Amino acid sequence: MANKRNKDITFGSVITGISRGIQLSAEQLENCLTIEDTGYRYLALADIKNGFSFELDTTNLQHFDPKRLGKSVEQFCVQPDMILLTKNDTPYKVDIAGNIGNKKIVVGGNIYMISVDKSKVIPRWLCYWLQSSEGIQRLRDGSSSTNNGKMKWISIKQIESLLIPNISFRQQADGLVRKILDFDRWLKNLSKDLQRNIREIYSIFDALGITVSDEQGSDIEQTALFSSEDD
């Protein structure tokens, strides 16, 4: 029998901090973005992927130089396990910072940074639920429409008033988070096995004196992937 769901609670009852990222003009942002490694990176709206995400991908974020602003940006830097939520429904995108260590990532102004009380809720579980069809629908239902009605946006007060499931830590951990993390590890291991097998295939071609182009290599990768799916 499925676990009975308790009465929902408000999002605000588990939030310990919520704020928007730094608001910059297009000119200010362009001036601060650089190819030099300054120790800071910038998280733009486009850097949060559509659809389900296990954890924020920080590998390709652009470098950011706060010195060009002439003021501190520390309050706009994301902290580990913060939930990231876009302000506008284009569509709504949700992600979690996860274990980012000491990385300095400046968050853009169209993104909310949300910290939750870990004694009340597991951040990853809440992030995953917000990415579900139920979570996205509640975000949309609790939002306001722009004057022309073509886009929805959500305020801090509206986020705090959203209803979220009230389930035990065990249900959160065993019912979703653990399974998703296991699946994520499985995907990463599968990718490593695939890459290792592809390298072995390349070595066979090399031994025969045959050069494989990047395009041909891509075809080999696709063939290996489809073959594994058929199995």
Secondary structure as a PSIPRED ss2 file (coil, helix, strand):
# PSIPRED VFORMAT (PSIPRED V4.0)

   1 M C   1.000  0.000  0.000
   2 A C   1.000  0.000  0.000
   3 N C   1.000  0.000  0.000
   4 K C   1.000  0.000  0.000
   5 R C   1.000  0.000  0.000
   6 N C   1.000  0.000  0.000
   7 K C   1.000  0.000  0.000
   8 D C   1.000  0.000  0.000
   9 I E   0.000  0.000  1.000
  10 T E   0.000  0.000  1.000
  11 F H   0.000  1.000  0.000
  12 G H   0.000  1.000  0.000
  13 S H   0.000  1.000  0.000
  14 V C   1.000  0.000  0.000
  15 I E   0.000  0.000  1.000
  16 T E   0.000  0.000  1.000
  17 G E   0.000  0.000  1.000
  18 I E   0.000  0.000  1.000
  19 S E   0.000  0.000  1.000
  20 R E   0.000  0.000  1.000
  21 G C   1.000  0.000  0.000
  22 I E   0.000  0.000  1.000
  23 Q C   1.000  0.000  0.000
  24 L C   1.000  0.000  0.000
  25 S C   1.000  0.000  0.000
  26 A H   0.000  1.000  0.000
  27 E H   0.000  1.000  0.000
  28 Q H   0.000  1.000  0.000
  29 L H   0.000  1.000  0.000
  30 E H   0.000  1.000  0.000
  31 N H   0.000  1.000  0.000
  32 C H   0.000  1.000  0.000
  33 L E   0.000  0.000  1.000
  34 T E   0.000  0.000  1.000
  35 I C   1.000  0.000  0.000
  36 E C   1.000  0.000  0.000
  37 D C   1.000  0.000  0.000
  38 T C   1.000  0.000  0.000
  39 G C   1.000  0.000  0.000
  40 Y E   0.000  0.000  1.000
  41 R E   0.000  0.000  1.000
  42 Y E   0.000  0.000  1.000
  43 L E   0.000  0.000  1.000
  44 A C   1.000  0.000  0.000
  45 L H   0.000  1.000  0.000
  46 A H   0.000  1.000  0.000
  47 D H   0.000  1.000  0.000
  48 I C   1.000  0.000  0.000
  49 K C   1.000  0.000  0.000
  50 N C   1.000  0.000  0.000
  51 G C   1.000  0.000  0.000
  52 F C   1.000  0.000  0.000
  53 S C   1.000  0.000  0.000
  54 F C   1.000  0.000  0.000
  55 E C   1.000  0.000  0.000
  56 L C   1.000  0.000  0.000
  57 D C   1.000  0.000  0.000
  58 T C   1.000  0.000  0.000
  59 T C   1.000  0.000  0.000
  60 N C   1.000  0.000  0.000
  61 L C   1.000  0.000  0.000
  62 Q E   0.000  0.000  1.000
  63 H E   0.000  0.000  1.000
  64 F E   0.000  0.000  1.000
  65 D C   1.000  0.000  0.000
  66 P H   0.000  1.000  0.000
  67 K H   0.000  1.000  0.000
  68 R H   0.000  1.000  0.000
  69 L C   1.000  0.000  0.000
  70 G C   1.000  0.000  0.000
  71 K C   1.000  0.000  0.000
  72 S C   1.000  0.000  0.000
  73 V C   1.000  0.000  0.000
  74 E H   0.000  1.000  0.000
  75 Q H   0.000  1.000  0.000
  76 F H   0.000  1.000  0.000
  77 C E   0.000  0.000  1.000
  78 V C   1.000  0.000  0.000
  79 Q C   1.000  0.000  0.000
  80 P C   1.000  0.000  0.000
  81 D C   1.000  0.000  0.000
  82 M C   1.000  0.000  0.000
  83 I E   0.000  0.000  1.000
  84 L E   0.000  0.000  1.000
  85 L E   0.000  0.000  1.000
  86 T E   0.000  0.000  1.000
  87 K C   1.000  0.000  0.000
  88 N E   0.000  0.000  1.000
  89 D C   1.000  0.000  0.000
  90 T C   1.000  0.000  0.000
  91 P C   1.000  0.000  0.000
  92 Y C   1.000  0.000  0.000
  93 K C   1.000  0.000  0.000
  94 V E   0.000  0.000  1.000
  95 D E   0.000  0.000  1.000
  96 I E   0.000  0.000  1.000
  97 A C   1.000  0.000  0.000
  98 G C   1.000  0.000  0.000
  99 N C   1.000  0.000  0.000
 100 I C   1.000  0.000  0.000
 101 G C   1.000  0.000  0.000
 102 N C   1.000  0.000  0.000
 103 K C   1.000  0.000  0.000
 104 K E   0.000  0.000  1.000
 105 I E   0.000  0.000  1.000
 106 V E   0.000  0.000  1.000
 107 V E   0.000  0.000  1.000
 108 G E   0.000  0.000  1.000
 109 G C   1.000  0.000  0.000
 110 N C   1.000  0.000  0.000
 111 I E   0.000  0.000  1.000
 112 Y E   0.000  0.000  1.000
 113 M E   0.000  0.000  1.000
 114 I E   0.000  0.000  1.000
 115 S E   0.000  0.000  1.000
 116 V E   0.000  0.000  1.000
 117 D C   1.000  0.000  0.000
 118 K C   1.000  0.000  0.000
 119 S C   1.000  0.000  0.000
 120 K C   1.000  0.000  0.000
 121 V C   1.000  0.000  0.000
 122 I C   1.000  0.000  0.000
 123 P H   0.000  1.000  0.000
 124 R H   0.000  1.000  0.000
 125 W H   0.000  1.000  0.000
 126 L H   0.000  1.000  0.000
 127 C H   0.000  1.000  0.000
 128 Y H   0.000  1.000  0.000
 129 W H   0.000  1.000  0.000
 130 L H   0.000  1.000  0.000
 131 Q C   1.000  0.000  0.000
 132 S C   1.000  0.000  0.000
 133 S H   0.000  1.000  0.000
 134 E H   0.000  1.000  0.000
 135 G H   0.000  1.000  0.000
 136 I H   0.000  1.000  0.000
 137 Q H   0.000  1.000  0.000
 138 R H   0.000  1.000  0.000
 139 L H   0.000  1.000  0.000
 140 R H   0.000  1.000  0.000
 141 D H   0.000  1.000  0.000
 142 G C   1.000  0.000  0.000
 143 S C   1.000  0.000  0.000
 144 S E   0.000  0.000  1.000
 145 S E   0.000  0.000  1.000
 146 T C   1.000  0.000  0.000
 147 N C   1.000  0.000  0.000
 148 N C   1.000  0.000  0.000
 149 G C   1.000  0.000  0.000
 150 K C   1.000  0.000  0.000
 151 M C   1.000  0.000  0.000
 152 K E   0.000  0.000  1.000
 153 W E   0.000  0.000  1.000
 154 I C   1.000  0.000  0.000
 155 S C   1.000  0.000  0.000
 156 I H   0.000  1.000  0.000
 157 K H   0.000  1.000  0.000
 158 Q H   0.000  1.000  0.000
 159 I H   0.000  1.000  0.000
 160 E H   0.000  1.000  0.000
 161 S H   0.000  1.000  0.000
 162 L C   1.000  0.000  0.000
 163 L E   0.000  0.000  1.000
 164 I E   0.000  0.000  1.000
 165 P C   1.000  0.000  0.000
 166 N C   1.000  0.000  0.000
 167 I C   1.000  0.000  0.000
 168 S C   1.000  0.000  0.000
 169 F H   0.000  1.000  0.000
 170 R H   0.000  1.000  0.000
 171 Q H   0.000  1.000  0.000
 172 Q H   0.000  1.000  0.000
 173 A H   0.000  1.000  0.000
 174 D H   0.000  1.000  0.000
 175 G H   0.000  1.000  0.000
 176 L H   0.000  1.000  0.000
 177 V H   0.000  1.000  0.000
 178 R H   0.000  1.000  0.000
 179 K H   0.000  1.000  0.000
 180 I H   0.000  1.000  0.000
 181 L H   0.000  1.000  0.000
 182 D H   0.000  1.000  0.000
 183 F H   0.000  1.000  0.000
 184 D H   0.000  1.000  0.000
 185 R H   0.000  1.000  0.000
 186 W H   0.000  1.000  0.000
 187 L H   0.000  1.000  0.000
 188 K H   0.000  1.000  0.000
 189 N H   0.000  1.000  0.000
 190 L H   0.000  1.000  0.000
 191 S H   0.000  1.000  0.000
 192 K H   0.000  1.000  0.000
 193 D H   0.000  1.000  0.000
 194 L H   0.000  1.000  0.000
 195 Q H   0.000  1.000  0.000
 196 R H   0.000  1.000  0.000
 197 N H   0.000  1.000  0.000
 198 I H   0.000  1.000  0.000
 199 R H   0.000  1.000  0.000
 200 E H   0.000  1.000  0.000
 201 I H   0.000  1.000  0.000
 202 Y H   0.000  1.000  0.000
 203 S H   0.000  1.000  0.000
 204 I H   0.000  1.000  0.000
 205 F H   0.000  1.000  0.000
 206 D H   0.000  1.000  0.000
 207 A H   0.000  1.000  0.000
 208 L C   1.000  0.000  0.000
 209 G C   1.000  0.000  0.000
 210 I C   1.000  0.000  0.000
 211 T C   1.000  0.000  0.000
 212 V C   1.000  0.000  0.000
 213 S C   1.000  0.000  0.000
 214 D H   0.000  1.000  0.000
 215 E H   0.000  1.000  0.000
 216 Q H   0.000  1.000  0.000
 217 G H   0.000  1.000  0.000
 218 S H   0.000  1.000  0.000
 219 D H   0.000  1.000  0.000
 220 I H   0.000  1.000  0.000
 221 E H   0.000  1.000  0.000
 222 Q H   0.000  1.000  0.000
 223 T H   0.000  1.000  0.000
 224 A H   0.000  1.000  0.000
 225 L H   0.000  1.000  0.000
 226 F H   0.000  1.000  0.000
 227 S H   0.000  1.000  0.000
 228 S H   0.000  1.000  0.000
 229 E H   0.000  1.000  0.000
 230 D H   0.000  1.000  0.000
 231 D C   1.000  0.000  0.000
